[in-house]
Amino acid sequence: MGEFSRRDFVAGSMATSMSTALPARAMRFGDTPAPERRVIDAWGHVSLPRFFSAEDFIQVLDGNQAEAAVVGTAPTCPDLVELSRGLMKYPDRLRPIGLALGKSPSERLEFISAQLEAGFTGIRLPATLIAAEPQILDVVGKAGRAAYVEGNDGYKAGARVLLDFMDKYPEAVACGTHYAGPTNPGIFGKEDLVRQLFRHPRFYVIFSRQGFMDPELLRPWTFAIVEEAGWNKVMFGSEFPVALWRDETFRSTQGWIDAIGLNPTNEERNRFFYQNAHDLFFSRQVPSHQIDAKWERRDWRSLQPVWLFQRNGVDMHKGIDLPEETHRKILQSYLAAGGDSKAGSYRDYVTGLVIGMGNKL
């Protein structure tokens, strides 16, 4: 499987990041003792019923001594009302990222504008969409907000329009979620626009979703990102509660950079876990109001089950598909028991529920 195998990945993560004082059920990839560092999560999910409520996310932050989070949602659950409510109730701790939904370019522009006018920090945008409809970036740029971009191949498809966007709008930024499209690092020597993008002073990369990715691909890509972008332009993202579905904990999502041997200095570590996100998203307020419920377009949602305990690239198995409402009840029970910071492994908790159910049959 190569020099850095999946088994090495898991074993190395455990050796690097775990304490013998932790309970056995917490001894999984990247679990760490309670951090003394300050933490801002640059990518999580608030939206019901699929993800967290605003209060749920605050509970996770408090339980893990984290300060704040940038939170968004997905086309599977476009609950913009809950995202907006989180901003209004916790203006110093939650910053919302909206969606670019709509059946036409004009509908998408109207949808995005409503979110930005309500004070949303940015918009989640597929790289292929902005390549096809670059006018979307004009709306984001004029508002001085963030393009939260997702895609493949180092955003090769959207590199040109993103560079133009940041050059045209000096108050706007672009952020790449989930390592900004992991691929062969050789792309930086072959695609000049990709290299320019990652070196741009206002393009940031969020390290998230590593628990779902193949470590053999992700490890060299992570090193290449740090070399091209630098520690001043990378940020930590938990992808909670989706990471919880993979039986990760909030703390375990912080273990990747040490597990692969990046060895940042204390100052670099502070920039990664806290300062970069703070300076970008929490150093100023923008006018905000509760978004109108008419923009909660559930008729546009992409219906999907909750994919529980799927860990592609580390532990390949299908897992369990659950209806959102059913999973919401399980998740609420877990959070009532203290969540990951007190109840430990989500897999162990759900297993316990199944055992209890079976014993009553």
VEXMARKOL-586456 format. One line per field, with one value per residue (C-alpha): residue number from 1; x, y, z. Coordinates in steps of 0.001 Angstrom, whole numbers, always signed. Layout:
<sites>
resi	(NUM;...)
c1	(X;...)
c2	(Y;...)
c3	(Z;...)
</sites>
This chain:
<sites>
resi	(1;2;3;4;5;6;7;8;9;10;11;12;13;14;15;16;17;18;19;20;21;22;23;24;25;26;27;28;29;30;31;32;33;34;35;36;37;38;39;40;41;42;43;44;45;46;47;48;49;50;51;52;53;54;55;56;57;58;59;60;61;62;63;64;65;66;67;68;69;70;71;72;73;74;75;76;77;78;79;80;81;82;83;84;85;86;87;88;89;90;91;92;93;94;95;96;97;98;99;100;101;102;103;104;105;106;107;108;109;110;111;112;113;114;115;116;117;118;119;120;121;122;123;124;125;126;127;128;129;130;131;132;133;134;135;136;137;138;139;140;141;142;143;144;145;146;147;148;149;150;151;152;153;154;155;156;157;158;159;160;161;162;163;164;165;166;167;168;169;170;171;172;173;174;175;176;177;178;179;180;181;182;183;184;185;186;187;188;189;190;191;192;193;194;195;196;197;198;199;200;201;202;203;204;205;206;207;208;209;210;211;212;213;214;215;216;217;218;219;220;221;222;223;224;225;226;227;228;229;230;231;232;233;234;235;236;237;238;239;240;241;242;243;244;245;246;247;248;249;250;251;252;253;254;255;256;257;258;259;260;261;262;263;264;265;266;267;268;269;270;271;272;273;274;275;276;277;278;279;280;281;282;283;284;285;286;287;288;289;290;291;292;293;294;295;296;297;298;299;300;301;302;303;304;305;306;307;308;309;310;311;312;313;314;315;316;317;318;319;320;321;322;323;324;325;326;327;328;329;330;331;332;333;334;335;336;337;338;339;340;341;342;343;344;345;346;347;348;349;350;351;352;353;354;355;356;357;358;359;360;361)
c1	(+0;+2964;+5303;+2560;-248;-3708;-2559;+435;-1922;-4180;-1351;+698;-2268;-2901;+728;+1107;-2120;-3537;-3007;-2950;-5248;-8072;-10720;-10277;-13322;-11763;-8541;-9127;-7499;-6129;-7849;-5953;-6056;-7995;-6231;-4654;-4706;-7470;-9603;-11969;-13613;-13621;-16121;-19063;-22778;-25873;-29191;-32152;-33064;-29935;-27154;-26901;-29066;-27237;-27455;-26081;-22996;-22444;-22621;-19895;-17732;-18137;-17517;-14246;-13112;-13419;-14274;-16329;-17169;-17990;-21012;-22895;-25155;-25643;-28234;-29452;-30746;-31112;-32299;-31209;-33566;-31618;-28293;-29586;-31037;-27628;-26020;-28649;-28459;-24675;-23244;-19784;-19549;-21247;-20758;-23066;-22150;-25075;-25922;-26218;-29497;-31908;-33206;-31678;-28787;-31189;-32786;-29383;-28346;-31550;-31099;-27478;-28284;-30939;-28433;-25712;-28213;-29124;-25476;-24196;-20400;-20163;-21613;-20739;-19909;-18896;-15869;-17694;-20617;-18526;-16633;-19974;-21599;-18837;-21445;-22167;-18758;-19599;-22460;-20199;-17350;-19407;-20548;-16933;-17709;-16182;-16520;-16453;-15399;-15576;-14362;-11667;-8196;-6956;-9865;-8368;-11813;-12350;-8831;-9044;-12379;-11303;-8127;-10123;-12624;-9981;-8139;-11364;-12715;-9943;-12270;-13381;-11672;-11900;-11666;-11201;-13024;-11834;-8218;-9285;-9575;-6765;-4862;-1304;+919;+2552;-329;+1493;+4255;+1897;-974;+254;-3218;-3619;-263;-1169;-4448;-2868;-225;-2739;-2700;-6492;-6986;-7269;-7456;-9517;-8202;-11403;-12884;-9543;-11293;-13097;-10112;-7384;-4348;-1927;-3313;-3946;-580;+1594;-1148;-1245;+2509;+2242;-519;+1599;+4543;+2497;+85;+1966;+630;-818;-3445;-4581;-7328;-8766;-12273;-14049;-16887;-19050;-21483;-20588;-17253;-19241;-21045;-17602;-17087;-14584;-14526;-14056;-10575;-9629;-10262;-7426;-4830;-4014;-1230;+716;-99;+1617;+4601;+4089;+5480;+4331;+5852;+3688;+3000;+2103;-139;-1928;-2484;-3892;-6250;-7270;-5741;-6361;-10064;-10390;-8838;-10888;-14316;-14551;-12647;-15619;-19410;-21647;-25295;-27548;-31186;-33189;-33658;-37208;-38599;-39490;-35827;-35891;-36513;-36977;-38557;-35041;-33410;-31557;-33022;-30424;-30183;-27673;-24618;-23564;-20109;-18749;-15004;-13759;-9976;-9359;-11874;-13851;-17338;-20815;-22079;-25744;-28186;-30756;-33674;-32830;-35631;-34678;-31034;-31975;-33554;-30409;-28183;-30275;-30004;-26214;-25921;-28100;-25591;-22817;-21793;-18294;-16565;-18378;-20184;-17192;-17479;-20630;-20326;-20183;-23184;-25284;-24159;-25365;-28769;-29011;-28005;-30605;-33236;-32245;-32448;-36056;-37153)
c2	(+0;+2301;+3661;+5480;+2921;+3301;+1163;+3465;+6435;+5177;+3890;+7055;+9237;+7312;+7346;+11043;+12392;+10185;+10138;+6937;+8688;+8622;+5896;+3046;+4023;+7445;+5950;+6424;+8414;+11691;+11944;+14424;+15646;+18833;+21541;+24515;+26411;+28721;+27248;+28612;+26053;+27324;+24774;+23073;+22551;+24139;+23211;+21083;+18273;+16882;+18658;+20696;+23441;+26610;+25527;+22079;+23598;+25966;+22949;+21195;+24316;+24784;+21097;+21250;+24700;+26160;+29808;+30138;+28609;+29361;+27222;+26383;+23754;+21718;+21259;+18212;+20541;+24207;+25469;+29075;+30192;+28199;+29495;+33054;+32478;+31235;+34466;+36586;+34668;+34144;+37059;+36720;+32939;+31793;+33090;+31620;+30527;+30324;+28366;+29087;+27326;+28067;+26660;+29410;+31897;+34721;+32696;+31878;+35531;+36529;+33710;+34671;+38375;+37707;+35799;+38434;+41188;+39208;+39349;+35972;+35802;+34102;+31597;+27938;+27621;+24662;+25528;+24292;+26647;+29794;+28814;+28654;+31633;+34038;+36760;+35023;+36138;+39754;+39670;+38136;+40499;+43696;+42694;+42100;+38547;+35091;+32570;+29185;+27016;+23252;+21081;+18793;+18959;+21964;+24030;+23944;+24595;+27759;+29108;+31858;+33276;+33119;+35053;+37651;+37837;+38548;+41034;+42914;+42967;+43694;+43244;+39771;+36429;+32878;+29807;+26240;+23665;+20060;+20819;+22628;+19580;+17144;+15851;+15071;+17930;+17922;+20132;+23118;+22645;+22011;+24448;+27999;+29329;+26769;+27752;+31439;+30720;+28929;+31649;+34493;+36424;+36144;+32487;+30319;+26541;+24790;+21432;+19402;+15981;+14139;+11259;+10457;+10826;+8442;+9378;+8289;+11012;+13574;+13491;+14792;+17214;+18658;+19228;+20875;+23228;+24398;+24956;+26902;+28802;+28976;+28741;+32251;+30943;+27574;+26972;+24144;+22851;+20088;+19363;+18607;+16913;+15071;+14042;+12641;+10363;+8851;+8300;+11148;+13557;+17312;+16871;+14019;+16238;+18435;+15648;+15348;+17936;+16226;+12694;+13269;+15111;+18723;+19983;+23620;+26109;+27426;+30582;+28601;+26325;+29349;+30803;+27501;+26792;+30323;+33530;+33189;+32461;+35141;+37833;+36844;+36300;+37561;+40835;+42845;+42780;+43422;+44554;+41526;+40545;+37336;+36086;+35790;+32253;+32461;+31835;+28453;+26597;+23035;+22266;+22621;+20225;+17084;+14300;+11950;+9700;+10331;+8237;+6868;+5355;+5529;+6142;+5893;+5637;+4581;+1880;+1011;-164;+953;+1888;+2620;+4846;+6479;+8845;+12357;+12566;+9206;+10182;+13548;+11760;+9661;+12732;+14670;+11781;+11711;+15462;+15192;+12647;+15223;+14730;+13789;+15628;+13564;+10608;+9664;+7579;+8119;+4594;+3168;+5259;+4144;+536;+792;+1982;-959;-3421;-1952;-2198;-5798;-6759;-5554;-7686)
c3	(+0;+0;+2616;+4526;+4799;+6313;+9239;+9752;+9566;+12333;+14512;+14086;+14917;+18103;+19203;+18496;+19866;+22623;+26335;+28395;+30835;+28285;+28517;+26047;+23999;+23349;+22023;+18346;+15580;+16802;+20202;+22356;+25944;+26645;+24626;+26336;+23033;+21837;+19077;+16443;+14201;+10601;+9274;+10955;+10252;+11777;+10131;+11205;+11284;+9617;+11497;+14726;+16124;+17140;+20781;+19924;+18347;+21249;+23599;+21600;+21594;+25347;+26080;+24167;+25374;+21868;+21363;+18186;+14815;+11207;+10372;+7221;+5781;+2602;-149;+1816;+4558;+3502;+6894;+6545;+9311;+11920;+10591;+10801;+14273;+15439;+14270;+15998;+19295;+19366;+17347;+18879;+18524;+15311;+11769;+9079;+5560;+3140;+21;-3698;-4415;-7254;-10504;-12628;-12435;-11575;-8776;-7348;-7351;-5546;-3032;-2305;-2001;+646;+2788;+2498;+3356;+6495;+7602;+6448;+6432;+3062;+621;+6;-3699;-5890;-8042;-11139;-10424;-10141;-13285;-15118;-13344;-12260;-11678;-8368;-7140;-7960;-5451;-2776;-3618;-3512;-28;+1041;+2160;+1785;-1009;+729;-2194;-2600;-5459;-6821;-8361;-6415;-7799;-11264;-12744;-10718;-10256;-12866;-11692;-8025;-8771;-10694;-7818;-5177;-7375;-8136;-4578;-2044;+961;-101;+559;-742;+1483;+306;+2418;+2857;+1858;-1317;-3566;-2654;-5666;-6748;-5499;-8922;-10029;-8553;-11109;-14022;-13478;-12917;-12091;-9317;-7870;-8083;-6315;-3359;-3059;-3192;+114;+482;-403;+2712;+3056;+5739;+6967;+7392;+6536;+6780;+8569;+5317;+2990;+1888;+4031;+1300;-945;+1770;+3547;+667;-332;+3196;+3183;-248;+948;+3872;+1524;-1032;+1239;+4550;+8100;+7809;+5391;+6748;+9333;+11390;+10615;+12533;+10076;+13111;+13382;+10151;+11691;+14604;+12145;+11431;+15184;+15433;+18351;+18198;+19646;+17335;+14309;+15580;+15502;+11792;+11525;+14310;+13182;+9825;+11313;+10236;+13574;+13482;+15902;+18722;+16737;+13596;+15645;+17123;+13663;+12403;+15297;+16187;+14890;+11155;+11630;+14299;+12119;+9072;+10590;+14178;+14203;+12954;+12891;+9902;+10110;+10439;+10852;+11065;+7517;+6244;+6377;+2689;+1883;+3591;+344;+1479;-1874;-3310;-872;-1953;+186;+1646;+4711;+7498;+6618;+9975;+10605;+7077;+7022;+3467;+3187;+6799;+7540;+4417;+5290;+4380;+7815;+8532;+6643;+8925;+8243;+9430;+11982;+13500;+13752;+15253;+18232;+18736;+18475;+20989;+23434;+22971;+23525;+26639;+27944;+27479;+23864;+22742;+25597;+28269;+26685;+24517;+21361;+19333;+17939;+21471;+22485;+19505;+20033;+23618;+22420;+20018;+22745;+25069;+22346;+21624;+25278;+25371;+22415)
</sites>
